[in-house]
Amino acid sequence: MWTTDNVPGSARSAPSPERTTIFRTALRHLFCFSSLTSADLTTTGGFDLDDALLVELARAWPNIKEFDLRAELMSSAGCRVTLSGLCVLARLCPALVVAGVELTTFTIPSLASVLGGGQQSAPALSELRVGYSPILDPFLVAGFLSATFPKITKVFAAYLDGFEIDDPTDPERERDALLYYFRWTLVDEELSKTRALSSNKGL
Protein backbone atom coordinates (compact mmCIF):
# COMPACT_ATOMS: atom_id res chain seq x y z
CA MET A 1 0.00 0.00 0.00
CA TRP A 2 1.28 3.45 -0.88
CA THR A 3 1.66 5.98 1.94
CA THR A 4 2.86 9.57 2.00
CA ASP A 5 6.38 8.25 2.70
CA ASN A 6 6.32 6.46 -0.67
CA VAL A 7 5.21 9.45 -2.72
CA PRO A 8 7.72 12.13 -3.74
CA GLY A 9 6.48 15.70 -3.69
CA SER A 10 4.40 15.50 -0.52
CA ALA A 11 4.26 18.74 1.45
CA ARG A 12 3.64 19.37 5.08
CA SER A 13 1.32 22.23 5.96
CA ALA A 14 2.02 24.63 8.82
CA PRO A 15 1.52 24.83 11.68
CA SER A 16 0.99 21.12 12.40
CA PRO A 17 3.96 18.98 11.30
CA GLU A 18 1.66 15.95 11.10
CA ARG A 19 -0.73 17.37 8.52
CA THR A 20 0.39 16.25 5.07
CA THR A 21 -1.26 17.13 1.77
CA ILE A 22 -0.59 15.12 -1.38
CA PHE A 23 -0.40 17.48 -4.33
CA ARG A 24 -1.13 16.68 -7.97
CA THR A 25 2.56 16.57 -8.93
CA ALA A 26 3.09 13.78 -6.41
CA LEU A 27 0.03 11.85 -7.59
CA ARG A 28 1.22 11.99 -11.19
CA HIS A 29 4.34 10.06 -10.18
CA LEU A 30 2.06 7.04 -9.76
CA PHE A 31 0.42 7.27 -13.18
CA CYS A 32 3.20 5.19 -14.75
CA PHE A 33 1.68 2.08 -13.15
CA SER A 34 -0.76 1.54 -16.01
CA SER A 35 -1.70 -2.03 -14.96
CA LEU A 36 -2.70 -0.98 -11.45
CA THR A 37 -5.92 -2.61 -10.22
CA SER A 38 -6.00 -1.32 -6.63
CA ALA A 39 -4.91 2.02 -5.15
CA ASP A 40 -5.32 2.81 -1.46
CA LEU A 41 -3.71 6.10 -0.39
CA THR A 42 -4.05 7.64 3.06
CA THR A 43 -2.74 10.99 4.27
CA THR A 44 -3.64 13.43 7.03
CA GLY A 45 -4.21 16.60 5.02
CA GLY A 46 -6.11 15.32 2.01
CA PHE A 47 -5.40 15.42 -1.72
CA ASP A 48 -5.09 18.22 -4.24
CA LEU A 49 -7.68 16.68 -6.52
CA ASP A 50 -10.25 18.01 -8.96
CA ASP A 51 -12.24 16.66 -11.91
CA ALA A 52 -9.44 17.29 -14.43
CA LEU A 53 -6.87 15.35 -12.41
CA LEU A 54 -9.40 12.59 -11.78
CA VAL A 55 -9.75 12.17 -15.55
CA GLU A 56 -5.95 11.94 -15.86
CA LEU A 57 -5.97 9.30 -13.16
CA ALA A 58 -8.70 7.30 -14.88
CA ARG A 59 -6.84 7.31 -18.19
CA ALA A 60 -3.61 6.29 -16.47
CA TRP A 61 -5.27 3.43 -14.55
CA PRO A 62 -7.96 2.06 -16.90
CA ASN A 63 -7.97 -1.36 -15.18
CA ILE A 64 -8.47 -0.03 -11.66
CA LYS A 65 -10.98 -1.99 -9.58
CA GLU A 66 -10.58 -0.38 -6.15
CA PHE A 67 -9.66 3.26 -5.76
CA ASP A 68 -9.56 5.00 -2.38
CA LEU A 69 -7.99 8.33 -1.42
CA ARG A 70 -8.49 8.98 2.29
CA ALA A 71 -7.72 11.94 4.54
CA GLU A 72 -7.34 11.17 8.24
CA LEU A 73 -8.20 14.75 9.23
CA MET A 74 -11.37 16.62 8.39
CA SER A 75 -9.51 19.23 6.39
CA SER A 76 -10.51 22.82 5.78
CA ALA A 77 -9.45 22.38 2.15
CA GLY A 78 -12.45 22.51 -0.16
CA CYS A 79 -13.61 19.43 -2.04
CA ARG A 80 -13.33 20.01 -5.78
CA VAL A 81 -14.30 16.65 -7.27
CA THR A 82 -17.89 16.78 -8.47
CA LEU A 83 -20.48 14.11 -9.14
CA SER A 84 -19.86 14.66 -12.84
CA GLY A 85 -16.18 13.90 -12.27
CA LEU A 86 -17.08 10.72 -10.43
CA CYS A 87 -19.19 9.61 -13.39
CA VAL A 88 -16.33 10.22 -15.82
CA LEU A 89 -13.95 8.25 -13.58
CA ALA A 90 -16.33 5.32 -13.51
CA ARG A 91 -17.03 5.44 -17.23
CA LEU A 92 -13.32 5.42 -18.11
CA CYS A 93 -12.67 2.61 -15.61
CA PRO A 94 -15.41 0.04 -16.33
CA ALA A 95 -13.99 -2.51 -13.86
CA LEU A 96 -14.23 -0.05 -10.95
CA VAL A 97 -16.10 -1.63 -8.03
CA VAL A 98 -15.02 0.56 -5.08
CA ALA A 99 -14.47 4.33 -5.38
CA GLY A 100 -13.22 6.38 -2.47
CA VAL A 101 -12.91 10.13 -2.92
CA GLU A 102 -14.20 13.29 -1.25
CA LEU A 103 -16.87 15.01 -3.33
CA THR A 104 -18.71 18.28 -3.48
CA THR A 105 -22.41 17.55 -3.95
CA PHE A 106 -23.83 21.05 -3.61
CA THR A 107 -24.62 21.00 -7.33
CA ILE A 108 -26.37 17.96 -8.78
CA PRO A 109 -25.72 17.56 -12.52
CA SER A 110 -28.58 16.68 -14.82
CA LEU A 111 -28.85 13.03 -15.76
CA ALA A 112 -28.80 13.99 -19.43
CA SER A 113 -25.37 15.57 -19.00
CA VAL A 114 -23.78 12.43 -17.56
CA LEU A 115 -25.72 9.59 -19.17
CA GLY A 116 -24.70 9.76 -22.81
CA GLY A 117 -26.94 7.55 -24.89
CA GLY A 118 -28.99 6.61 -21.83
CA GLN A 119 -26.30 4.27 -20.46
CA GLN A 120 -25.38 4.15 -16.80
CA SER A 121 -21.93 5.44 -15.96
CA ALA A 122 -20.52 2.30 -14.33
CA PRO A 123 -22.40 -0.99 -14.13
CA ALA A 124 -19.71 -2.44 -11.83
CA LEU A 125 -19.52 0.28 -9.17
CA SER A 126 -21.08 -1.02 -5.96
CA GLU A 127 -19.42 0.89 -3.11
CA LEU A 128 -18.72 4.60 -2.63
CA ARG A 129 -16.54 5.97 0.18
CA VAL A 130 -16.98 9.71 0.57
CA GLY A 131 -14.97 10.53 3.69
CA TYR A 132 -15.87 14.02 4.86
CA SER A 133 -17.83 15.25 1.86
CA PRO A 134 -20.20 18.21 2.13
CA ILE A 135 -23.79 17.45 1.20
CA LEU A 136 -26.99 19.51 1.27
CA ASP A 137 -29.82 17.30 0.00
CA PRO A 138 -29.33 13.57 0.66
CA PHE A 139 -32.44 12.59 -1.28
CA LEU A 140 -31.35 14.34 -4.48
CA VAL A 141 -27.89 12.81 -4.15
CA ALA A 142 -29.35 9.34 -3.55
CA GLY A 143 -31.58 9.69 -6.60
CA PHE A 144 -28.64 10.74 -8.76
CA LEU A 145 -26.41 7.90 -7.57
CA SER A 146 -29.18 5.34 -8.03
CA ALA A 147 -29.82 6.50 -11.59
CA THR A 148 -26.17 6.62 -12.65
CA PHE A 149 -24.74 3.61 -10.81
CA PRO A 150 -27.20 0.71 -11.07
CA LYS A 151 -25.29 -1.67 -8.77
CA ILE A 152 -24.31 0.71 -6.00
CA THR A 153 -25.38 -0.76 -2.67
CA LYS A 154 -23.28 0.99 -0.03
CA VAL A 155 -22.10 4.51 0.78
CA PHE A 156 -19.60 5.03 3.58
CA ALA A 157 -18.98 8.44 5.16
CA ALA A 158 -16.35 9.28 7.76
CA TYR A 159 -17.43 9.78 11.34
CA LEU A 160 -15.52 11.92 13.85
CA ASP A 161 -14.38 8.86 15.76
CA GLY A 162 -11.07 8.11 14.08
CA PHE A 163 -11.49 10.97 11.62
CA GLU A 164 -10.44 14.09 13.49
CA ILE A 165 -10.99 17.75 12.70
CA ASP A 166 -7.82 19.64 11.76
CA ASP A 167 -8.97 22.56 13.93
CA PRO A 168 -10.71 21.11 17.02
CA THR A 169 -11.24 24.60 18.44
CA ASP A 170 -13.82 25.38 15.74
CA PRO A 171 -17.25 24.19 16.96
CA GLU A 172 -18.87 24.87 13.58
CA ARG A 173 -16.56 22.38 11.91
CA GLU A 174 -17.60 19.66 14.33
CA ARG A 175 -21.27 20.52 13.78
CA ASP A 176 -20.82 20.37 9.99
CA ALA A 177 -19.00 17.04 10.22
CA LEU A 178 -21.81 15.44 12.18
CA LEU A 179 -24.45 16.95 9.91
CA TYR A 180 -22.75 15.69 6.74
CA TYR A 181 -22.28 12.25 8.26
CA PHE A 182 -25.99 12.07 9.12
CA ARG A 183 -26.99 13.15 5.60
CA TRP A 184 -24.76 10.53 4.01
CA THR A 185 -26.35 7.84 6.19
CA LEU A 186 -29.67 8.95 4.71
CA VAL A 187 -28.21 8.52 1.22
CA ASP A 188 -27.13 5.01 2.15
CA GLU A 189 -30.60 4.21 3.51
CA GLU A 190 -32.32 5.54 0.39
CA LEU A 191 -30.09 3.46 -1.87
CA SER A 192 -30.90 0.36 0.19
CA LYS A 193 -34.62 1.05 -0.19
CA THR A 194 -34.25 1.53 -3.94
CA ARG A 195 -32.36 -1.74 -4.35
CA ALA A 196 -34.94 -3.59 -2.22
CA LEU A 197 -37.76 -2.27 -4.40
CA SER A 198 -35.89 -3.27 -7.56
CA SER A 199 -35.34 -6.77 -6.19
CA ASN A 200 -39.01 -7.13 -5.31
CA LYS A 201 -40.04 -6.09 -8.80
CA GLY A 202 -37.78 -8.75 -10.23
CA LEU A 203 -39.50 -11.53 -8.29
ABEGO torsion letter per residue (X at the ends): XBBAAABBGBBBBOABAABBBBBAAAAAAAAABAABABBBBBBAAEBBBBAAAAAAAAAABAABABBBBBBABBBABBBABBAAAAAAAAAABAABABBBBBBBAABBBBAAAABBGGBBABAABABBBAEBBBBABAAAAAAAAAAABAABABBBBBBABGBBBABAABAAAAAAAAAAAAAAAAAAAAAAAAAAAAAAAAX
